[in-house]
């Protein structure tokens, strides 16, 4: 890892860098051409490692500089001057990269490479400094504007207040305040007044052009050169810094209440507070509109919005790993070390973690990948007991590079750290934190808090008595820092990324494409989202009329005609893109991206619908649903022998939730609904797509199961979890919609799934009867899902319709396991069918089938064992089919007949339609993912001032009645 991390960590007020920071962020104007800017930026080796949160008791140089900048930047123009310098540096570096040609044998090219590395390091340090200063300025601007709106009076200028709080009420909206901070006004002009320069537009255009040049394959650099450029550690770090800075600049939306573009256009009195988002969209729209005009004069002109999307999509597909010795690589290995050292969680058979507190950003390509055995993972290693070893307490840390650094610090000496196993480290988290946060590794406080709160406490309760005496001070510092920073107000997990630029670029795509969705309000046209327009024109590179790009696979046919005008539109290989979604759609970011692509790109949606291997994305989605619906029967924080009486339901605290955000469940179910609304999906999922084995399913060893059966068993689990724990109306209605969309196509039902359908139906009905008795015997209103009674009733009726459709004449022979399961539970099933509340549909076919199955067993059966009963039913299944409907006698259960009969069941297709204003849900949820998952180990946010999504203390606590739980799985196997 390059740079001086230890120097950044030990920075004090007497240091030369601190003096430069204080001068350039103070109230005095520092002209753009002043030499102090050069002196400041020459400290890039330490600037790149600065961060805003610390645990040590030294001078908080960074915090003081950020506070000064937020207070004086509007009057001094110093922040704008720094922004202009960085814009110039980015354009200079971008120009060098355009002319870069990789050739180690050429002395001139080697010198050019060294020049690029030097400029990249200086740019990287400057970008990190700008990110820190901009974030604090944005937070204070949003906070002050909100205070003025609430009080309509100026606040007292107390210690710690900022410039904005001292201004009069006129012009105190966030846009005005940030405009003042990012507008450079020169004091050196002797002419007419001050000269103004919009630094915000300059930095946005410079960053977009740089990302377009580095990542897009349509630029002047070739693909091989583009890969070589990214392989330079400093260039990779510059890309990470740019993407991080863009997220921070767009966070004006994070620190204000959610106001969609439709609401802003409809209500003129709503303040336009998203300063950088507006600048970003306006510049992108202008650049796209002027692209063709520019191209007439300059053939090398770039459609920057399209090129930026192309860069981010290509990174999503290729997921370029950070080069060795890059800062990004250090953080990647550091998070892996935290996950490995601070928890006793192990990888499941599919190579990923099962607990929601640790999520891999991409599924491993090799199923046998293991973090614990990975040579690239940073790990703690203990030295041998060689007699030549002079320090017995010395611990070696492998950095994932050619270096091994020996560390030794106060706190490491007490206790035998080298003898600690992974589980014992969980019980002694302070010891592990000290090892990982030595003066060499410099573990950031955000990772310390994550390890302490999310990982350590997720596994075991940490009590003061368990903390070693010499660690007590650090323990208290961590607790105080967590409370001060409002760390627990957001739902935080550890995201183990293999490609930071892929994940950050994906987040940028989502922010850009999910804002500015309104196209017209009250008959007035509004600014169209340029990124959404480009995605709507997305094409498959395999069908572009270019022999150098088109693939030679003649078995694939284009889904739409591509004319010459489409050659300049955004394009990507759909096959590679779909494969990339198969690796990332188990994550919140991946599911959101898949949803966005399906709804914004019609051609991509068509290509996905035509695929026969949708299990590549469906199975990861089902895996996330499965582990997000785990009922925890034990109290994690209850000491052994306490004798406390366990209640059938325990309240779901944030640490006990099996998911990070409930919105993730919504997005996954919406995706399943989108897939299931296509009739061909239901038919193929039961007849053509078979899963050899499902390694992550714990209750049973499931082998040779159809995709449709797998969807059913997971949805049954989610519905049970929802009825017992969440009582979420939206969640239930979407599960029901998917089940009913699949019901006409259910054939060859897996024996385990058949048993689960029967058991869950009976269990749900028993709970319904209990709720009905509590309600005085008064049934729920039709369609009411707002009460537990209504939800259980609707779930029961759905399960009965599912069973009824599965035993139709053309399906009953293929679903013989369901017939046997109904026969085993015939007493309860008949009671359900005869209940007055369940008779809204004709359930006679179910009871008649049970009776005929009994007659067959009595007439032809030779014994009462399960094996003999199943053999008898299979042998005489034609009697079940022929007697169900007389005129269908002798027909076979072909796929065509099943599909044709499905049309006679009525209109059972439920389709997904977006809300009129989808930004209201997706934008806050996206910011929640960015803050709590994506940037948890790399960026610092002011959590207590977040307003775009509800914080934990503002979220309504889940309440559950003290009722009998429906167990997930206590059913016997069916022969």
Helices and strands as residue ranges (DSSP letters): H 5-9, H 16-25, H 35-41, H 44-47, H 61-76, H 78-98, H 107-151, G 163-166, H 174-181, E 183-186, E 195-198, H 199-215, H 223-230, H 233-249, G 250-252, H 261-266, H 275-289, H 291-297, H 304-318, H 327-342, E 358-360, G 371-373, E 379-382, E 395-398, E 404-407, G 417-419, H 422-427, H 429-436, H 445-449, I 450-456, H 457-459, G 464-466, G 469-471, H 472-484, G 487-489, E 494-496, H 500-514, E 520-521, E 524-525, H 530-536, E 539-540, G 541-543, G 564-568, E 571-572, H 574-584, H 588-600, H 602-609, H 615-627, G 654-656, H 662-676, H 679-687, E 690-694, E 702-706, H 707-721, I 722-726, H 729-743, H 751-774, H 788-806, H 816-824, H 826-834, G 836-838, H 844-860, H 866-875, H 877-884, G 886-888, H 895-902, G 903-905, H 919-929, I 930-934, G 943-945, G 952-954
